[in-house]
Amino acid sequence: MSQSCWHRGKREEFLTFSRMFLGPDMLNHPLRPKYEHLIRTDDDQFIRAITESSRLLAENLALRRFYCLTPFADNTLMWSHYADNHRGICL
């Protein structure tokens, strides 16, 4: 598969994913189709969009906390994934 074919599919996946987080005002914005066309056709624009979306996602995740429950207090997998490498607390 050529790189452009692969990129085409990934671009559409990115646009579909991105639309899930847009409010009605942005979904109906008259410049949205032009922006999406740039993402579909311009490699640099696609890379910038991915980079910016990744940055925003990382910023938002840093603001969140996770609450994970298990019936087993000694669940190693839970502790290692959700308790900051075994430095969390159990209530």
C-alpha positions in Angstrom: 0.0 0.0 0.0 1.4 3.4 -0.9 2.1 5.9 1.8 -0.5 8.3 0.3 -3.3 5.6 0.5 -2.3 4.9 4.1 -2.4 8.6 4.9 -5.8 9.0 3.2 -7.4 6.5 5.5 -5.7 7.9 8.6 -6.7 11.4 7.6 -10.4 10.4 7.4 -10.1 8.6 10.8 -8.6 11.7 12.3 -11.3 13.9 10.9 -14.1 11.6 12.1 -12.5 11.4 15.6 -12.0 15.2 15.7 -15.7 15.9 14.8 -16.8 14.0 17.9 -15.4 16.8 20.1 -16.7 19.7 18.2 -19.7 21.7 19.3 -22.5 22.7 17.0 -20.9 26.2 16.4 -17.7 24.6 15.1 -19.4 21.8 13.2 -21.4 24.4 11.3 -18.5 26.9 10.9 -18.2 28.0 7.2 -14.4 27.4 7.2 -14.5 23.8 8.6 -14.8 22.2 5.1 -11.8 24.2 3.9 -9.8 23.2 7.0 -10.7 19.5 6.4 -9.8 19.8 2.8 -6.3 21.0 3.8 -5.9 18.1 6.2 -6.9 15.7 3.4 -4.5 17.2 0.9 -1.6 18.9 2.7 0.9 16.7 4.5 2.2 19.6 6.6 -1.3 20.6 7.6 -2.1 17.0 8.6 1.0 16.7 10.7 0.3 20.1 12.4 -3.3 19.0 13.2 -2.1 15.7 14.7 0.6 17.5 16.7 -1.8 20.1 18.0 -4.5 17.5 18.9 -1.9 15.4 20.7 -0.8 18.4 22.7 -4.4 19.3 23.7 -5.2 15.7 24.6 -2.1 15.5 26.8 -3.0 18.8 28.5 -6.5 17.6 29.2 -5.4 14.2 30.5 -3.0 15.9 32.9 -6.0 17.6 34.5 -7.9 14.4 35.1 -7.6 11.8 37.9 -8.6 8.2 37.6 -10.6 6.2 40.1 -10.2 2.4 39.5 -11.9 -0.3 41.6 -11.2 -3.9 42.1 -12.3 -6.5 44.6 -8.7 -7.5 45.1 -6.6 -5.0 47.1 -3.3 -6.7 45.9 -4.1 -6.5 42.2 -0.6 -5.7 40.8 -1.8 -4.7 37.4 -4.3 -2.2 38.8 -1.6 -0.7 41.1 1.0 -0.4 38.4 -1.3 1.2 35.9 -3.5 3.4 38.0 -1.5 4.1 41.2 1.6 5.8 39.8 3.7 2.7 39.8 2.8 1.5 43.3 2.9 4.9 45.0 -0.9 5.4 45.3 -3.3 4.8 48.1 -6.1 2.3 48.7 -9.2 3.4 50.5 
